[in-house]
Each structure stands twice: as C-alpha cells, then as structure tokens.
Amino acid sequence: MCGIVGYVGHRDAQEVIIDGLRRMEYRGYDSAGLALVVDGTIEWRKKAGKLANLEAELVEHPIPASHQGVGHTRWATHGGPTDVNAHPHLSADGRVALVHNGIIENFAAIRAELEAEGITFASETDTETAAQLLGREIARSDDLVAAMRAVVARLEGAFTLVAVDAHTPDLVVAARRNSPLVVGVGEGENFLASDVASFIAHTREAIELGQDQIVAITPTSVTVTNFDGSEAETRPFHIDWDLSAAEKGGYDWFMRKEIFEQPQAVADTLLGRIDDDGQLNLDEMRIDQAELRTIDKIIIVACGTAYYAGMVAKYAIEHWTRVPCEVDLASEFRYRDPIITKSTLVVTISQSGETADTLMAIRHSREQHAKVIAICNTNGATIPRESDAVIYTHAGPEIGVASTKGFTTQLIACYLLGLYLAQVRGTKFGDEIASLVAELEQIPAKMEEVLKRSDSVLELARDLIDEQSILFLGRHVGYPAALEGALKLKEIAYLHAEGFAAGELKHGPIALIDEGLPVFIVVPPQGRDQLHDKVISNIQEVRARGARTIVLAEDGDDEAVPYADTLLSLPVVPTLFQPLLAIIPLQLFACEVATLKGYDVDQPRNLAKSVTVE
C-alpha cells in the first residue's frame, strides 16, 4: 500500500517525483500529492483519484522550480480517498510537510493531545497526527532529524515517514518501522522511495534500510541512524534490472507483459543453482545442513497468490522429503496458536518482501526458535532480512497488481527448496534430483509454447464476456491452480469466480452447476496420475448438468477431448510441474476478459500491490 518518493539534488524535483510516483502507482491510486521546498516555504498540491488528476492540477496551478521535495500515491486506510485526506500533510504553521505509508495505531491519543494544545486538524487521517507532532517538535529543536527522532519515539504501529522542512534546504529526512523504504544513491543527488522502480531511471545503486532507522539525505550525503540516535548498519546493493524492465514494452497492460515475461523470469530464477559438483546451491542459505536434517515439520506461510504457490509446494516438498508440511494463511497463522518448535522449518513466500501479515508470522516463528526461509523477489526487503535464509526469485519488477510471473517464479523457488531439502536429507538420489532440475530447465520453452497457443484463450474470453459466474475445478496440484485462476478473475474482471477441489464436487459445489455455466477443469496428466480418470468423471458430471466445459489437458490426452466444449492443450510435464503451464491460459483469460470489459487491468479497484499493514 502507498508509494513514497523523496528527492534532493540537481534535477527538477517535481519531474523526478511525478515520474517516480508514476512507476509506483500500482502501490496505491486513491489519491496523489507532492510538497516542494521553494524559497523557504512549502508549496504543495494533492488530488483524489489517479496520478493524472494531480498532474492536471499542477498544469493549472504550477509550482516554481525546486530541487527538494516529497511525493505520495495513496491506498486509503484511515479516511476516505478525498483531496483533504490525500498526502502530503502539513504542520499547522506550514513549516513541515510529511508523507506516510502504514498505520499509526495510537494516533487517536496523540491527536487528542495536540487538539488540547489548540492545534486544528484538517483531515481524518492518522498521518496528519504525525505531521502535526513533527511540526510541534521542530518548533522546539529547529532540527528536522531531532524532531523526527522525537516523533517516532511516540508512535506505535507500522510506518514509513518522509518529511521536508521549509527552513532547511537540501535535506529530506525519513523514518522506517515495519514498512518499506530504500535509498537511491546518485551523483550529486539522492532518493528515497518505497520501491527502487521509482528511481531506476536515475541510479541503480541503492542502500537497504533496517528496522527502526532514520535516514537523512542531502545532494551529497546519506546518513543513517537508529531511532535512539546511534550509528546504524546499512547494506548497499546494486539493482540488476534497468528502466526497460519497468516499462510496458509495447503491451497494453503491465500484466499482459508480465504474463509473456514468465519464460524468461523462470529461466532467470533457475539460473546458477547447480554447482560444478552437480549439487543444488541456493541464494543465502544461512542454516546449517545439520539443522535441516533435524527438521520434523515444515510450515509454509503466505497470503493471496503466494498462498496458492505454497499449496502446490506442499505436494512437492512432502513427496520429495517425506517431511510433514502444512500451509497457513499468514493472517491466521499466529492466531491459531500453531505448534512450533526448534525442529520446525517455516517457509514464507512474499513477492514484495514487505507483506505485513507474513512479516508478523516470521517474528512469531523466530520467537519460538524456529528457523525461517524466505522466498522473495525483492532484494533488501524486510522479510528476507529478518529470515534465517533466503531464496530470491528473479522475476524483475512486477507492476501489475494481479501477480503472474510472481506466482510462477515462486513455484520454481519452492521446487528448488524441496529438492535442496531432499538433497540435504538424503531422501532423493543425486541423479533423481538432477533429472528433476533438468525437467524444470525445460519449462521456459514449454511456457513459450503455451503462450503461442493464446489465440484460443482470447477467443474464449470474447465468447464468455457476458458471463456472471465461472467455476474452476482441479485435483492435487491442479486444485491450487484452479484457486489461482479464480482469484485472477475476481481481482481484475470483478466476476464471481470460485475454485474447488474436484473431489469435493458432489459434497456441495455441484449445486451451482446450471445450463451454460462455464467450468474450467485442470486435468492431471494421462497415464501417469491415478487422479486422471476421476477428473474425467467430474467433467462428465458437470457436463451432464448443462455446464460448458473448458478443459486444460496435456497434449495427446484423447480421453479428455470428447468431454471438452473447449480444449486448451498443454505440453507434457511431470505432474508436480503442471501448474507452471496450466496457470498461463487462466492468467491470459482473466486479463482479456477485464480488457474487453473496459477495466483498468493493472490497477483494479480497492487493491494495491503490496499489503504492508495487517
């Protein structure tokens, strides 16, 4: 939720900030605003709605040139998406401007305290409480860093705060707790942002910030301290993708571009995982192999699409390692009082590495002395930093809110983890692991083949454009694929879509089948999976009740053909790997339906890319 940009340097700050916000609008698009320091005063503009509204406001009411400022694109939490509630928020005297990502849990008490002192509030937001508190503190100290330190000492919750002071040229100050913030390091300029995508056009050098840290940037310096004022440790890193990766590249939507990027993203995630001795090696495996051999339970924790990737991973990890594996929604994990011991391995999956519920699950697990492995796409994010080990996916930036290449690269990382554990624990021979890795290395080419067959999916979307409800069925790893296919339709096409385990059909869902109802069915591989014939029977059952059957089956599956009103064929792969291919037509279908309906595919209503508050 929410995108933040801070800038100080030699460029036009307004241009840098607007460009950065444009690249982060996927993080929130309820409103947008900016504040610039101009000749000892704060000039600000903000508008409800998408960034284009702010840009129009700046054309109508321009701001003089400035080289220092902050910007924000909002996903509303406290207070509705209105002009008044948009960020930035200013102190009562107009001296400081502040933007915020997160939720301040004790804002009501602080607001009451400030109102008792005679300060008048303009908005409904928790953010304005921090802005007014910052205004009071800077009036006392005349030092923006000291004032920020005093403010964060009072706040509870999750927050990134970024502020400028009208009386202090060439300085932007930020504070971070449980919410994303990264520093971009340029020449004669420096940047702050929620996401490196915002400054990738200007620099690929960055610094990751830790928990409870304050950063002050000038055109020539970056100073990081802990909340208590002590010197802080930081880690510089190089961003290994460029501006072109964050552009649409001729596609109508980022989501469609990212669907077609999946073969390369999967290939990149597999790259370099085998050493010269034929052994699997993972990114930052800081857990001793002897400890991994003592693991007696694995718990996978994730949200949304990542949760469905975890469901697939359960099948693979249990099959290869013979270790019991559970899958939990991160939002429910702590509250069910899970049984966690020092012999439990917790695996968390998060594309952004900032998902609040997942982060809280990590902290709970480590308090119980469990080891934690993170699967993440974002170098330097909070979740990998707070985990014992990390497997990075190499998907590059994913701008579309509905995850596509995030899902498939997470699956690859899960498979690699399962095979690594099998290697360490001795439950698979080396040649078996090598054979499975070789099969994975063939997946990008097979994904390309699925994408070449996309015309039939686009035609299907046109046929079903007026449908009000669509069902998805699958068994084994096809069940999570069905759930993910339904989620894509919900997210971007706003259709009623449900995924079901096909074996549960007669335990209730079959009551939904009516004449003409579209039902997608993911069929297990023929001849190599005992569930194949059972799913063929499920197809017959729904077809007999009038359903329109859209069947995803592997090439050569002649038994499925007679029962398919529409057949979407998939290249042959091992059963456990089938979701990597089956999900692609479902992603394309959702994207095309949403496009035909005239919806904004990349920025679906009420959703943001990264959910950084619980």
FENNOR-V361876 format. One record per backbone hydrogen bond with DSSP energy under -0.5 kcal/mol. CO is the residue of the C=O (numbers start at 1). NH is the residue of the N-H. Records with the same first field share a line. If there is no record, write none. Layout:
CO = NH / NH
This chain:
3 = 73
4 = 194
5 = 71
6 = 192
7 = 69
8 = 190
11 = 13
12 = 16
13 = 17
14 = 18
15 = 19
16 = 20
17 = 21
18 = 22
19 = 23
20 = 24
21 = 24
22 = 25
24 = 27
25 = 28
26 = 609
27 = 2
30 = 49
31 = 74
32 = 47
33 = 72
34 = 45
35 = 70
36 = 38 / 43
38 = 41
41 = 38 / 43
43 = 36
45 = 34
47 = 32
50 = 53 / 54
51 = 55
52 = 56
53 = 57
54 = 58
55 = 59
56 = 60
57 = 61
66 = 13
67 = 9
68 = 37
69 = 7
70 = 35
71 = 5
72 = 33
73 = 3
74 = 30 / 31
77 = 79
80 = 82
82 = 86
89 = 98
91 = 94
95 = 166
96 = 91
97 = 164
98 = 88 / 89
99 = 162
101 = 160
103 = 105 / 158
104 = 107
106 = 110
107 = 111
108 = 112
109 = 113
110 = 114
111 = 115
112 = 116
113 = 117
114 = 117 / 119
115 = 118
126 = 129 / 130
127 = 130 / 131
128 = 132
129 = 133
130 = 134
131 = 135
132 = 136
133 = 137
134 = 138
135 = 139
136 = 140
137 = 141
138 = 142
143 = 147
144 = 148
145 = 149
146 = 150
147 = 151
148 = 152
149 = 153
151 = 154 / 155
156 = 105 / 106
158 = 103
159 = 177
160 = 101
161 = 175
162 = 99
163 = 173
164 = 97
165 = 168
167 = 169
168 = 171
172 = 217
173 = 163
174 = 215
175 = 161
176 = 212 / 213
177 = 159
181 = 209
182 = 193
183 = 207
184 = 186 / 191
186 = 188
189 = 186
190 = 8
191 = 184
192 = 6
193 = 182
195 = 198
196 = 199 / 200
199 = 202 / 203
204 = 239
205 = 185
206 = 237
207 = 183
208 = 235
210 = 213
212 = 227
213 = 176
214 = 225
215 = 174
216 = 223
217 = 172
221 = 218
223 = 216
224 = 232
225 = 214
226 = 229
230 = 226
235 = 208
237 = 206
238 = 240
242 = 245
243 = 246
244 = 247
248 = 251
253 = 257
254 = 258
255 = 259
256 = 260
257 = 261
259 = 262
261 = 265
262 = 266
263 = 267
264 = 268
265 = 269
266 = 270
267 = 271
270 = 273
273 = 281
275 = 278
279 = 275
282 = 285
284 = 286 / 390
286 = 288
288 = 291 / 292
289 = 293
291 = 294
292 = 295
297 = 345
298 = 326
299 = 347
300 = 328
301 = 349
302 = 330
303 = 306 / 307
304 = 307 / 308
305 = 309
306 = 310
307 = 311
308 = 312
309 = 313
310 = 314
311 = 315
312 = 316
313 = 317
314 = 318
315 = 319
316 = 320
317 = 321
318 = 322
324 = 298
326 = 300
328 = 302
329 = 332 / 333
330 = 334
332 = 336
333 = 336 / 338
334 = 337
338 = 340
341 = 344
343 = 296 / 297
344 = 346 / 371
345 = 299 / 347
346 = 348 / 373
347 = 301
348 = 375
349 = 303
350 = 377
351 = 377
353 = 383
355 = 359
356 = 360
357 = 361
358 = 362
359 = 363
360 = 364
361 = 365
362 = 366
363 = 367
364 = 368
365 = 370
366 = 369
371 = 346
372 = 388 / 389
373 = 348
374 = 376 / 391
375 = 350
376 = 393
377 = 379
378 = 381
381 = 385
382 = 386
384 = 387
388 = 286
389 = 374
390 = 284 / 392
391 = 376
397 = 399
401 = 403
404 = 408
405 = 409
406 = 410
407 = 411
408 = 412
409 = 413
410 = 414
411 = 415
412 = 416
413 = 417
414 = 418
415 = 419
416 = 420
417 = 421
418 = 422
419 = 423
420 = 424
421 = 425
422 = 426 / 427 / 428
429 = 433
430 = 434
431 = 435
432 = 436
433 = 437
434 = 438
435 = 439
436 = 440
437 = 441
438 = 442
439 = 442
440 = 443
442 = 446
443 = 447
444 = 448
445 = 449
446 = 450
447 = 451
448 = 452
449 = 453
450 = 453
451 = 454
453 = 456
454 = 457 / 458
455 = 459
456 = 460
457 = 461
458 = 462
459 = 463
460 = 464
462 = 465
464 = 467
468 = 496
469 = 518
470 = 498
471 = 520
472 = 500
473 = 522
474 = 502
475 = 478
476 = 479 / 480
477 = 481
478 = 482
479 = 483
480 = 484
481 = 485
482 = 486
483 = 487
484 = 488
485 = 489
486 = 490
487 = 491
488 = 492
489 = 493 / 494 / 495
490 = 494
495 = 497
496 = 470
498 = 472
500 = 474 / 502
501 = 504
502 = 505
504 = 507 / 509
505 = 508 / 510
508 = 511
509 = 512
510 = 513
514 = 517
517 = 548
518 = 471
519 = 550
520 = 473
521 = 523 / 552
522 = 475
525 = 529
529 = 532
531 = 535
532 = 536
533 = 537
534 = 538
535 = 539
536 = 540
537 = 541
538 = 542
539 = 543
540 = 544
541 = 545
542 = 547
543 = 546
546 = 516
547 = 549
548 = 519
549 = 551 / 565 / 566
550 = 521
551 = 553 / 568
552 = 523
553 = 570
554 = 557
556 = 558
557 = 560 / 561
558 = 562
560 = 563
561 = 564
563 = 565
566 = 551 / 568
567 = 569
568 = 553
570 = 555
574 = 577 / 578
575 = 578
577 = 580 / 581
578 = 581 / 582
579 = 583
581 = 584 / 585
582 = 586
583 = 587
584 = 588
585 = 589
586 = 590
587 = 591
588 = 592
589 = 593
590 = 594
591 = 595
592 = 596
593 = 597
594 = 599
595 = 598
599 = 601
602 = 401
604 = 607
609 = 611
610 = 612
611 = 356
